[in-house]
């Protein structure tokens, strides 16, 4: 009689992972830069000593948000002037209920990382 073969553990689905997107020293204070993670376009912002990451596409017309000015915790879409909260992605000025996706962001030993 042979010993039973133990069952293989079930594969663990891949979850979010931290991806390096650049050196913190490359980011302007109160500004953003575009980061590409796979097919995703993510605007990464440094503002008032904190870091934020938003989906880099205004839901109105697909304009890149990272091109807009950053002020008072918000980024403005240069296409039509809507502003979005860097913290929540919710529209601050524009039609209610509009939102862009947000991503966790951190700086580790001077390297900016986004979790996707």
N, CA, C and O atoms as a printed pandas DataFrame, in Angstrom:
     atom_number atom_name residue_name chain_id  residue_number  x_coord  y_coord  z_coord
0              1         N          UNK        A               1    0.844   -1.177    0.000
1              2        CA          UNK        A               1    0.000    0.000    0.000
2              3         C          UNK        A               1    0.887    1.237    0.000
3              4         O          UNK        A               1    1.895    1.296    0.704
4              5         N          UNK        A               2    0.503    2.205   -0.786
5              6        CA          UNK        A               2    1.286    3.438   -0.859
6              7         C          UNK        A               2    0.671    4.489    0.041
7              8         O          UNK        A               2   -0.532    4.501    0.303
8              9         N          UNK        A               3    1.528    5.355    0.496
9             10        CA          UNK        A               3    1.041    6.459    1.324
10            11         C          UNK        A               3    0.254    7.428    0.461
11            12         O          UNK        A               3    0.623    7.676   -0.687
12            13         N          UNK        A               4   -0.830    7.981    1.000
13            14        CA          UNK        A               4   -1.586    8.959    0.220
14            15         C          UNK        A               4   -0.743   10.206   -0.028
15            16         O          UNK        A               4    0.051   10.623    0.816
16            17         N          UNK        A               5   -0.935   10.773   -1.182
17            18        CA          UNK        A               5   -0.226   12.004   -1.542
18            19         C          UNK        A               5   -0.983   13.175   -0.933
19            20         O          UNK        A               5   -2.184   13.326   -1.158
20            21         N          UNK        A               6   -0.284   14.005   -0.163
21            22        CA          UNK        A               6   -0.996   15.151    0.420
22            23         C          UNK        A               6   -1.467   16.097   -0.682
23            24         O          UNK        A               6   -0.805   16.283   -1.703
24            25         N          UNK        A               7   -2.614   16.676   -0.439
25            26        CA          UNK        A               7   -3.185   17.625   -1.395
26            27         C          UNK        A               7   -2.329   18.882   -1.446
27            28         O          UNK        A               7   -1.815   19.343   -0.427
28            29         N          UNK        A               8   -2.186   19.418   -2.631
29            30        CA          UNK        A               8   -1.462   20.673   -2.779
30            31         C          UNK        A               8   -2.317   21.798   -2.217
31            32         O          UNK        A               8   -3.541   21.783   -2.345
32            33         N          UNK        A               9   -1.669   22.766   -1.600
33            34        CA          UNK        A               9   -2.459   23.894   -1.107
34            35         C          UNK        A               9   -3.077   24.645   -2.285
35            36         O          UNK        A               9   -2.508   24.710   -3.375
36            37         N          UNK        A              10   -4.238   25.200   -2.037
37            38        CA          UNK        A              10   -4.917   25.977   -3.069
38            39         C          UNK        A              10   -4.087   27.205   -3.398
39            40         O          UNK        A              10   -3.509   27.819   -2.500
40            41         N          UNK        A              11   -4.019   27.573   -4.672
41            42        CA          UNK        A              11   -3.250   28.779   -5.013
42            43         C          UNK        A              11   -3.859   30.006   -4.367
43            44         O          UNK        A              11   -5.078   30.160   -4.291
44            45         N          UNK        A              12   -2.994   30.856   -3.913
45            46        CA          UNK        A              12   -3.440   32.103   -3.288
46            47         C          UNK        A              12   -3.562   33.143   -4.389
47            48         O          UNK        A              12   -2.594   33.395   -5.106
48            49         N          UNK        A              13   -4.745   33.758   -4.539
49            50        CA          UNK        A              13   -4.879   34.770   -5.582
50            51         C          UNK        A              13   -3.953   35.945   -5.312
51            52         O          UNK        A              13   -3.749   36.350   -4.168
52            53         N          UNK        A              14   -3.408   36.473   -6.375
53            54        CA          UNK        A              14   -2.514   37.621   -6.237
54            55         C          UNK        A              14   -3.330   38.835   -5.809
55            56         O          UNK        A              14   -4.348   39.160   -6.419
56            57         N          UNK        A              15   -2.878   39.489   -4.768
57            58        CA          UNK        A              15   -3.553   40.684   -4.286
58            59         C          UNK        A              15   -2.785   41.919   -4.703
59            60         O          UNK        A              15   -1.864   41.843   -5.517
60            61         N          UNK        A              16   -3.158   43.037   -4.154
61            62        CA          UNK        A              16   -2.439   44.271   -4.474
62            63         C          UNK        A              16   -0.963   44.146   -4.106
63            64         O          UNK        A              16   -0.600   43.453   -3.156
64            65         N          UNK        A              17   -0.141   44.816   -4.861
65            66        CA          UNK        A              17    1.298   44.799   -4.608
66            67         C          UNK        A              17    1.836   46.223   -4.715
67            68         O          UNK        A              17    1.314   47.042   -5.471
68            69         N          UNK        A              18    2.878   46.501   -3.957
69            70        CA          UNK        A              18    3.535   47.801   -4.012
70            71         C          UNK        A              18    4.475   47.821   -5.205
71            72         O          UNK        A              18    5.260   46.893   -5.403
72            73         N          UNK        A              19    4.394   48.888   -6.002
73            74        CA          UNK        A              19    5.225   49.040   -7.188
74            75         C          UNK        A              19    5.967   50.362   -7.113
75            76         O          UNK        A              19    5.359   51.412   -6.904
76            77         N          UNK        A              20    7.284   50.311   -7.283
77            78        CA          UNK        A              20    8.087   51.531   -7.283
78            79         C          UNK        A              20    7.791   52.330   -8.546
79            80         O          UNK        A              20    7.746   51.777   -9.645
80            81         N          UNK        A              21    7.590   53.638   -8.381
81            82        CA          UNK        A              21    7.264   54.505   -9.526
82            83         C          UNK        A              21    8.238   55.666   -9.685
83            84         O          UNK        A              21    8.067   56.483  -10.590
84            85         N          UNK        A              22    9.248   55.762   -8.838
85            86        CA          UNK        A              22   10.244   56.821   -8.995
86            87         C          UNK        A              22   10.852   57.236   -7.671
87            88         O          UNK        A              22   10.453   56.759   -6.609
88            89         N          UNK        A              23   11.816   58.125   -7.752
89            90        CA          UNK        A              23   12.468   58.658   -6.552
90            91         C          UNK        A              23   11.706   59.880   -6.055
91            92         O          UNK        A              23   11.302   60.734   -6.844
92            93         N          UNK        A              24   11.518   59.953   -4.767
93            94        CA          UNK        A              24   10.766   61.061   -4.171
94            95         C          UNK        A              24   11.377   62.411   -4.529
95            96         O          UNK        A              24   10.656   63.401   -4.664
96            97         N          UNK        A              25   12.683   62.459   -4.681
97            98        CA          UNK        A              25   13.350   63.726   -4.995
98            99         C          UNK        A              25   12.960   64.268   -6.373
99           100         O          UNK        A              25   13.205   65.440   -6.660
100          101         N          UNK        A              26   12.355   63.431   -7.233
101          102        CA          UNK        A              26   11.963   63.846   -8.571
102          103         C          UNK        A              26   10.604   64.556   -8.600
103          104         O          UNK        A              26   10.238   65.156   -9.610
104          105         N          UNK        A              27    9.859   64.486   -7.490
105          106        CA          UNK        A              27    8.508   65.072   -7.465
106          107         C          UNK        A              27    8.562   66.519   -7.025
107          108         O          UNK        A              27    9.260   66.863   -6.071
108          109         N          UNK        A              28    7.820   67.371   -7.724
109          110        CA          UNK        A              28    7.733   68.755   -7.259
110          111         C          UNK        A              28    6.805   68.839   -6.039
111          112         O          UNK        A              28    5.815   68.112   -5.954
112          113         N          UNK        A              29    7.126   69.711   -5.122
113          114        CA          UNK        A              29    6.197   69.964   -4.006
114          115         C          UNK        A              29    4.970   70.643   -4.594
115          116         O          UNK        A              29    5.082   71.526   -5.444
116          117         N          UNK        A              30    3.806   70.225   -4.136
117          118        CA          UNK        A              30    2.531   70.747   -4.630
118          119         C          UNK        A              30    2.344   70.498   -6.127
119          120         O          UNK        A              30    1.873   71.363   -6.866
120          121         N          UNK        A              31    2.722   69.308   -6.546
121          122        CA          UNK        A              31    2.557   68.935   -7.941
122          123         C          UNK        A              31    2.481   67.435   -8.102
123          124         O          UNK        A              31    2.622   66.687   -7.135
124          125         N          UNK        A              32    2.260   67.003   -9.321
125          126        CA          UNK        A              32    2.115   65.586   -9.596
126          127         C          UNK        A              32    2.934   65.145  -10.781
127          128         O          UNK        A              32    3.418   65.952  -11.574
128          129         N          UNK        A              33    3.076   63.838  -10.878
129          130        CA          UNK        A              33    3.750   63.202  -12.011
130          131         C          UNK        A              33    2.954   61.968  -12.399
131          132         O          UNK        A              33    2.298   61.344  -11.565
132          133         N          UNK        A              34    3.022   61.632  -13.658
133          134        CA          UNK        A              34    2.355   60.443  -14.152
134          135         C          UNK        A              34    3.209   59.215  -13.877
135          136         O          UNK        A              34    4.415   59.210  -14.121
136          137         N          UNK        A              35    2.560   58.175  -13.364
137          138        CA          UNK        A              35    3.216   56.874  -13.178
138          139         C          UNK        A              35    2.405   55.841  -13.948
139          140         O          UNK        A              35    1.175   55.858  -13.917
140          141         N          UNK        A              36    3.082   54.964  -14.622
141          142        CA          UNK        A              36    2.406   53.880  -15.342
142          143         C          UNK        A              36    2.718   52.573  -14.631
143          144         O          UNK        A              36    3.876   52.199  -14.449
144          145         N          UNK        A              37    1.653   51.894  -14.238
145          146        CA          UNK        A              37    1.790   50.592  -13.584
146          147         C          UNK        A              37    0.948   49.625  -14.403
147          148         O          UNK        A              37   -0.280   49.629  -14.312
148          149         N          UNK        A              38    1.610   48.799  -15.199
149          150        CA          UNK        A              38    0.886   47.964  -16.146
150          151         C          UNK        A              38    0.146   48.874  -17.110
151          152         O          UNK        A              38    0.731   49.796  -17.677
152          153         N          UNK        A              39   -1.138   48.612  -17.292
153          154        CA          UNK        A              39   -1.955   49.445  -18.181
154          155         C          UNK        A              39   -2.524   50.666  -17.462
155          156         O          UNK        A              39   -3.163   51.510  -18.091
156          157         N          UNK        A              40   -2.300   50.768  -16.158
157          158        CA          UNK        A              40   -2.872   51.877  -15.391
158          159         C          UNK        A              40   -2.046   53.149  -15.526
159          160         O          UNK        A              40   -0.815   53.116  -15.519
160          161         N          UNK        A              41   -2.755   54.274  -15.651
161          162        CA          UNK        A              41   -2.152   55.605  -15.602
162          163         C          UNK        A              41   -2.545   56.199  -14.253
163          164         O          UNK        A              41   -3.726   56.408  -13.976
164          165         N          UNK        A              42   -1.550   56.468  -13.425
165          166        CA          UNK        A              42   -1.805   56.937  -12.065
166          167         C          UNK        A              42   -1.075   58.263  -11.860
167          168         O          UNK        A              42    0.125   58.373  -12.114
168          169         N          UNK        A              43   -1.819   59.260  -11.399
169          170        CA          UNK        A              43   -1.207   60.524  -11.030
170          171         C          UNK        A              43   -0.753   60.433   -9.583
171          172         O          UNK        A              43   -1.556   60.168   -8.688
172          173         N          UNK        A              44    0.533   60.653   -9.358
173          174        CA          UNK        A              44    1.087   60.613   -8.005
174          175         C          UNK        A              44    1.456   62.044   -7.631
175          176         O          UNK        A              44    2.176   62.727   -8.359
176          177         N          UNK        A              45    0.947   62.485   -6.478
177          178        CA          UNK        A              45    1.061   63.881   -6.070
178          179         C          UNK        A              45    1.780   64.000   -4.737
179          180         O          UNK        A              45    1.613   63.177   -3.837
180          181         N          UNK        A              46    2.588   65.056   -4.641
181          182        CA          UNK        A              46    3.236   65.438   -3.385
182          183         C          UNK        A              46    2.667   66.809   -3.043
183          184         O          UNK        A              46    2.847   67.778   -3.781
184          185         N          UNK        A              47    1.976   66.867   -1.906
185          186        CA          UNK        A              47    1.320   68.132   -1.557
186          187         C          UNK        A              47    1.331   68.315   -0.043
187          188         O          UNK        A              47    0.895   67.444    0.711
188          189         N          UNK        A              48    1.831   69.447    0.375
189          190        CA          UNK        A              48    1.850   69.822    1.794
190          191         C          UNK        A              48    2.479   68.724    2.658
191          192         O          UNK        A              48    2.000   68.432    3.754
192          193         N          UNK        A              49    3.552   68.124    2.150
193          194        CA          UNK        A              49    4.280   67.123    2.916
194          195         C          UNK        A              49    3.667   65.730    2.908
195          196         O          UNK        A              49    4.164   64.843    3.603
196          197         N          UNK        A              50    2.610   65.513    2.147
197          198        CA          UNK        A              50    1.956   64.194    2.084
198          199         C          UNK        A              50    1.935   63.704    0.636
199          200         O          UNK        A              50    2.192   64.468   -0.294
200          201         N          UNK        A              51    1.627   62.428    0.464
201          202        CA          UNK        A              51    1.611   61.787   -0.851
202          203         C          UNK        A              51    0.225   61.246   -1.156
203          204         O          UNK        A              51   -0.473   60.756   -0.268
204          205         N          UNK        A              52   -0.168   61.339   -2.425
205          206        CA          UNK        A              52   -1.484   60.893   -2.878
206          207         C          UNK        A              52   -1.336   60.250   -4.252
207          208         O          UNK        A              52   -0.393   60.545   -4.987
208          209         N          UNK        A              53   -2.278   59.363   -4.594
209          210        CA          UNK        A              53   -2.289   58.768   -5.931
210          211         C          UNK        A              53   -3.733   58.626   -6.391
211          212         O          UNK        A              53   -4.579   58.097   -5.669
212          213         N          UNK        A              54   -4.007   59.108   -7.605
213          214        CA          UNK        A              54   -5.347   59.070   -8.195
214          215         C          UNK        A              54   -5.274   58.479   -9.597
215          216         O          UNK        A              54   -4.252   58.579  -10.277
216          217         N          UNK        A              55   -6.359   57.870  -10.012
217          218        CA          UNK        A              55   -6.475   57.455  -11.411
218          219         C          UNK        A              55   -6.317   58.711  -12.254
219          220         O          UNK        A              55   -6.981   59.717  -12.001
220          221         N          UNK        A              56   -5.448   58.660  -13.247
221          222        CA          UNK        A              56   -5.126   59.861  -14.014
222          223         C          UNK        A              56   -6.044   60.043  -15.214
223          224         O          UNK        A              56   -5.590   60.050  -16.359
224          225         N          UNK        A              57   -7.331   60.189  -14.947
225          226        CA          UNK        A              57   -8.254   60.447  -16.027
226          227         C          UNK        A              57   -9.514   61.076  -15.462
227          228         O          UNK        A              57  -10.219   60.469  -14.657
228          229         N          UNK        A              58   -9.787   62.294  -15.890
229          230        CA          UNK        A              58  -11.027   62.941  -15.488
230          231         C          UNK        A              58  -12.191   62.183  -16.106
231          232         O          UNK        A              58  -12.164   61.897  -17.303
232          233         N          UNK        A              59  -13.213   61.847  -15.324
233          234        CA          UNK        A              59  -14.333   61.077  -15.865
234          235         C          UNK        A              59  -15.185   61.846  -16.872
235          236         O          UNK        A              59  -16.005   61.245  -17.567
236          237         N          UNK        A              60  -15.008   63.153  -16.962
237          238        CA          UNK        A              60  -15.815   63.953  -17.887
238          239         C          UNK        A              60  -15.400   63.740  -19.336
239          240         O          UNK        A              60  -16.236   63.428  -20.184
240          241         N          UNK        A              61  -14.121   63.905  -19.621
241          242        CA          UNK        A              61  -13.682   63.810  -21.019
242          243         C          UNK        A              61  -12.347   63.095  -21.166
243          244         O          UNK        A              61  -11.730   63.157  -22.229
244          245         N          UNK        A              62  -11.890   62.417  -20.120
245          246        CA          UNK        A              62  -10.653   61.653  -20.209
246          247         C          UNK        A              62   -9.384   62.471  -20.167
247          248         O          UNK        A              62   -8.317   61.970  -20.523
248          249         N          UNK        A              63   -9.471   63.722  -19.740
249          250        CA          UNK        A              63   -8.292   64.588  -19.660
250          251         C          UNK        A              63   -7.388   64.106  -18.525
251          252         O          UNK        A              63   -7.873   63.687  -17.474
252          253         N          UNK        A              64   -6.084   64.167  -18.742
253          254        CA          UNK        A              64   -5.107   63.778  -17.723
254          255         C          UNK        A              64   -5.149   64.771  -16.562
255          256         O          UNK        A              64   -4.938   65.969  -16.753
256          257         N          UNK        A              65   -5.422   64.268  -15.367
257          258        CA          UNK        A              65   -5.488   65.146  -14.191
258          259         C          UNK        A              65   -4.113   65.620  -13.738
259          260         O          UNK        A              65   -3.994   66.713  -13.184
260          261         N          UNK        A              66   -3.084   64.829  -13.958
261          262        CA          UNK        A              66   -1.763   65.167  -13.446
262          263         C          UNK        A              66   -1.215   66.446  -14.090
263          264         O          UNK        A              66   -0.262   67.031  -13.575
264          265         N          UNK        A              67   -1.792   66.878  -15.183
265          266        CA          UNK        A              67   -1.368   68.122  -15.830
266          267         C          UNK        A              67   -1.914   69.358  -15.122
267          268         O          UNK        A              67   -1.447   70.472  -15.360
268          269         N          UNK        A              68   -2.911   69.158  -14.245
269          270        CA          UNK        A              68   -3.558   70.291  -13.594
270          271         C          UNK        A              68   -2.830   70.775  -12.355
271          272         O          UNK        A              68   -2.002   70.067  -11.783
272          273         N          UNK        A              69   -3.155   71.999  -11.950
273          274        CA          UNK        A              69   -2.543   72.551  -10.739
274          275         C          UNK        A              69   -3.075   71.880   -9.472
275          276         O          UNK        A              69   -4.214   71.418   -9.418
276          277         N          UNK        A              70   -2.213   71.842   -8.460
277          278        CA          UNK        A              70   -2.558   71.276   -7.153
278          279         C          UNK        A              70   -2.599   72.421   -6.154
279          280         O          UNK        A              70   -1.656   73.205   -6.049
280          281         N          UNK        A              71   -3.722   72.508   -5.410
281          282        CA          UNK        A              71   -3.886   73.594   -4.450
282          283         C          UNK        A              71   -4.909   73.167   -3.403
283          284         O          UNK        A              71   -5.932   72.574   -3.743
284          285         N          UNK        A              72   -4.644   73.460   -2.144
285          286        CA          UNK        A              72   -5.584   73.181   -1.052
286          287         C          UNK        A              72   -6.070   71.730   -1.025
287          288         O          UNK        A              72   -7.247   71.474   -0.769
288          289         N          UNK        A              73   -5.172   70.785   -1.287
289          290        CA          UNK        A              73   -5.542   69.367   -1.214
290          291         C          UNK        A              73   -6.370   68.879   -2.381
291          292         O          UNK        A              73   -7.031   67.844   -2.294
292          293         N          UNK        A              74   -6.335   69.630   -3.485
293          294        CA          UNK        A              74   -7.134   69.280   -4.658
294          295         C          UNK        A              74   -6.295   69.407   -5.921
295          296         O          UNK        A              74   -5.322   70.161   -5.965
296          297         N          UNK        A              75   -6.687   68.654   -6.951
297          298        CA          UNK        A              75   -6.102   68.814   -8.277
298          299         C          UNK        A              75   -7.219   69.246   -9.211
299          300         O          UNK        A              75   -8.344   68.752   -9.127
300          301         N          UNK        A              76   -6.894   70.177  -10.106
301          302        CA          UNK        A              76   -7.895   70.690  -11.032
302          303         C          UNK        A              76   -7.683   70.098  -12.420
303          304         O          UNK        A              76   -6.557   70.031  -12.912
304          305         N          UNK        A              77   -8.763   69.676  -13.038
305          306        CA          UNK        A              77   -8.732   69.206  -14.419
306          307         C          UNK        A              77   -8.599   70.425  -15.325
307          308         O          UNK        A              77   -9.402   71.354  -15.246
308          309         N          UNK        A              78   -7.590   70.418  -16.177
309          310        CA          UNK        A              78   -7.382   71.569  -17.066
310          311         C          UNK        A              78   -8.396   71.604  -18.200
311          312         O          UNK        A              78   -8.485   72.602  -18.914
312          313         N          UNK        A              79   -9.159   70.535  -18.377
313          314        CA          UNK        A              79  -10.141   70.495  -19.447
314          315         C          UNK        A              79  -11.367   71.338  -19.203
315          316         O          UNK        A              79  -11.913   71.924  -20.138
316          317         N          UNK        A              80  -11.819   71.411  -17.936
317          318        CA          UNK        A              80  -13.064   72.137  -17.668
318          319         C          UNK        A              80  -13.140   72.707  -16.268
319          320         O          UNK        A              80  -14.171   73.263  -15.888
320          321         N          UNK        A              81  -12.073   72.584  -15.488
321          322        CA          UNK        A              81  -12.028   73.236  -14.186
322          323         C          UNK        A              81  -12.584   72.455  -13.013
323          324         O          UNK        A              81  -12.593   72.963  -11.891
324          325         N          UNK        A              82  -13.050   71.231  -13.238
325          326        CA          UNK        A              82  -13.491   70.452  -12.075
326          327         C          UNK        A              82  -12.289   70.216  -11.178
327          328         O          UNK        A              82  -11.166   70.084  -11.666
328          329         N          UNK        A              83  -12.513   70.161   -9.871
329          330        CA          UNK        A              83  -11.430   69.846   -8.938
330          331         C          UNK        A              83  -11.781   68.577   -8.173
331          332         O          UNK        A              83  -12.946   68.305   -7.884
332          333         N          UNK        A              84  -10.744   67.808   -7.853
333          334        CA          UNK        A              84  -10.900   66.527   -7.173
334          335         C          UNK        A              84  -10.041   66.504   -5.915
335          336         O          UNK        A              84   -8.905   66.979   -5.920
336          337         N          UNK        A              85  -10.589   65.952   -4.844
337          338        CA          UNK        A              85   -9.859   65.800   -3.592
338          339         C          UNK        A              85   -8.727   64.798   -3.778
339          340         O          UNK        A              85   -8.944   63.696   -4.282
340          341         N          UNK        A              86   -7.529   65.178   -3.372
341          342        CA          UNK        A              86   -6.405   64.250   -3.439
342          343         C          UNK        A              86   -6.588   63.092   -2.459
343          344         O          UNK        A              86   -6.073   61.997   -2.685
344          345         N          UNK        A              87   -7.308   63.329   -1.389
345          346        CA          UNK        A              87   -7.507   62.302   -0.357
346          347         C          UNK        A              87   -8.539   61.264   -0.757
347          348         O          UNK        A              87   -8.302   60.066   -0.602
348          349         N          UNK        A              88   -9.681   61.704   -1.269
349          350        CA          UNK        A              88  -10.792   60.778   -1.520
350          351         C          UNK        A              88  -11.071   60.530   -3.001
351          352         O          UNK        A              88  -11.739   59.554   -3.345
352          353         N          UNK        A              89  -10.577   61.386   -3.871
353          354        CA          UNK        A              89  -10.877   61.290   -5.292
354          355         C          UNK        A              89  -12.224   61.889   -5.668
355          356         O          UNK        A              89  -12.575   61.929   -6.847
356          357         N          UNK        A              90  -12.983   62.354   -4.683
357          358        CA          UNK        A              90  -14.318   62.910   -4.952
358          359         C          UNK        A              90  -14.210   64.316   -5.544
359          360         O          UNK        A              90  -13.294   65.077   -5.231
360          361         N          UNK        A              91  -15.175   64.631   -6.407
361          362        CA          UNK        A              91  -15.201   65.954   -6.993
362          363         C          UNK        A              91  -15.518   66.980   -5.902
363          364         O          UNK        A              91  -16.412   66.770   -5.082
364          365         N          UNK        A              92  -14.783   68.080   -5.902
365          366        CA          UNK        A              92  -15.018   69.168   -4.952
366          367         C          UNK        A              92  -15.758   70.293   -5.678
367          368         O          UNK        A              92  -16.681   70.901   -5.137
368          369         N          UNK        A              93  -15.338   70.550   -6.898
369          370        CA          UNK        A              93  -16.030   71.529   -7.734
370          371         C          UNK        A              93  -16.372   70.844   -9.049
371          372         O          UNK        A              93  -15.492   70.463   -9.820
372          373         N          UNK        A              94  -17.663   70.698   -9.283
373          374        CA          UNK        A              94  -18.169   69.979  -10.441
374          375         C          UNK        A              94  -19.451   69.277  -10.015
375          376         O          UNK        A              94  -19.957   69.536   -8.922
376          377         N          UNK        A              95  -19.982   68.404  -10.845
377          378        CA          UNK        A              95  -21.244   67.735  -10.503
378          379         C          UNK        A              95  -21.075   66.775   -9.330
379          380         O          UNK        A              95  -20.073   66.063   -9.246
380          381         N          UNK        A              96  -22.042   66.755   -8.437
381          382        CA          UNK        A              96  -21.952   65.881   -7.265
382          383         C          UNK        A              96  -21.986   64.417   -7.682
383          384         O          UNK        A              96  -22.577   64.052   -8.699
384          385         N          UNK        A              97  -21.342   63.596   -6.877
385          386        CA          UNK        A              97  -21.337   62.158   -7.106
386          387         C          UNK        A              97  -20.231   61.673   -8.025
387          388         O          UNK        A              97  -20.096   60.466   -8.227
388          389         N          UNK        A              98  -19.438   62.570   -8.586
389          390        CA          UNK        A              98  -18.353   62.175   -9.475
390          391         C          UNK        A              98  -17.115   61.887   -8.634
391          392         O          UNK        A              98  -16.831   62.591   -7.665
392          393         N          UNK        A              99  -16.381   60.844   -9.018
393          394        CA          UNK        A              99  -15.215   60.439   -8.246
394          395         C          UNK        A              99  -14.217   59.742   -9.160
395          396         O          UNK        A              99  -14.600   59.095  -10.134
396          397         N          UNK        A             100  -12.933   59.879   -8.838
397          398        CA          UNK        A             100  -11.893   59.099   -9.509
398          399         C          UNK        A             100  -11.285   58.158   -8.476
399          400         O          UNK        A             100  -11.321   58.428   -7.275
400          401         N          UNK        A             101  -10.735   57.070   -8.949
401          402        CA          UNK        A             101  -10.141   56.084   -8.052
402          403         C          UNK        A             101   -8.899   56.605   -7.359
403          404         O          UNK        A             101   -8.177   57.445   -7.896
404          405         N          UNK        A             102   -8.660   56.102   -6.168
405          406        CA          UNK        A             102   -7.463   56.455   -5.404
406          407         C          UNK        A             102   -6.650   55.187   -5.159
407          408         O          UNK        A             102   -7.172   54.074   -5.225
408          409         N          UNK        A             103   -5.375   55.375   -4.880
409          410        CA          UNK        A             103   -4.465   54.268   -4.595
410          411         C          UNK        A             103   -3.640   54.612   -3.364
411          412         O          UNK        A             103   -3.307   55.777   -3.148
412          413         N          UNK        A             104   -3.309   53.610   -2.556
413          414        CA          UNK        A             104   -2.370   53.863   -1.461
414          415         C          UNK        A             104   -0.993   54.202   -2.043
415          416         O          UNK        A             104   -0.582   53.634   -3.055
416          417         N          UNK        A             105   -0.295   55.120   -1.402
417          418        CA          UNK        A             105    1.045   55.506   -1.842
418          419         C          UNK        A             105    1.913   55.682   -0.612
419          420         O          UNK        A             105    1.436   56.118    0.436
420          421         N          UNK        A             106    3.184   55.343   -0.738
421          422        CA          UNK        A             106    4.129   55.484    0.370
422          423         C          UNK        A             106    5.513   55.775   -0.196
423          424         O          UNK        A             106    5.768   55.592   -1.386
424          425         N          UNK        A             107    6.401   56.232    0.685
425          426        CA          UNK        A             107    7.793   56.453    0.318
426          427         C          UNK        A             107    8.639   55.589    1.236
427          428         O          UNK        A             107    8.559   55.700    2.460
428          429         N          UNK        A             108    9.450   54.725    0.637
429          430        CA          UNK        A             108   10.323   53.826    1.386
430          431         C          UNK        A             108   11.759   54.092    0.939
431          432         O          UNK        A             108   12.109   53.877   -0.221
432          433         N          UNK        A             109   12.576   54.558    1.863
433          434        CA          UNK        A             109   13.984   54.863    1.596
434          435         C          UNK        A             109   14.139   55.730    0.346
435          436         O          UNK        A             109   15.016   55.491   -0.484
436          437         N          UNK        A             110   13.280   56.734    0.226
437          438        CA          UNK        A             110   13.373   57.691   -0.866
438          439         C          UNK        A             110   12.721   57.253   -2.168
439          440         O          UNK        A             110   12.778   57.982   -3.158
440          441         N          UNK        A             111   12.099   56.072   -2.186
441          442        CA          UNK        A             111   11.452   55.564   -3.388
442          443         C          UNK        A             111    9.933   55.623   -3.202
443          444         O          UNK        A             111    9.404   55.141   -2.201
444          445         N          UNK        A             112    9.247   56.212   -4.168
445          446        CA          UNK        A             112    7.789   56.320   -4.132
446          447         C          UNK        A             112    7.213   55.008   -4.643
447          448         O          UNK        A             112    7.609   54.506   -5.695
448          449         N          UNK        A             113    6.264   54.458   -3.876
449          450        CA          UNK        A             113    5.619   53.198   -4.246
450          451         C          UNK        A             113    4.099   53.396   -4.206
451          452         O          UNK        A             113    3.562   54.083   -3.336
452          453         N          UNK        A             114    3.423   52.765   -5.186
453          454        CA          UNK        A             114    1.972   52.795   -5.274
454          455         C          UNK        A             114    1.482   51.348   -5.160
455          456         O          UNK        A             114    2.070   50.434   -5.740
456          457         N          UNK        A             115    0.397   51.156   -4.404
457          458        CA          UNK        A             115   -0.170   49.818   -4.264
458          459         C          UNK        A             115   -1.311   49.643   -5.259
459          460         O          UNK        A             115   -2.309   50.362   -5.208
460          461         N          UNK        A             116   -1.155   48.684   -6.161
461          462        CA          UNK        A             116   -2.202   48.390   -7.147
462          463         C          UNK        A             116   -2.507   46.912   -7.163
463          464         O          UNK        A             116   -3.362   46.466   -7.929
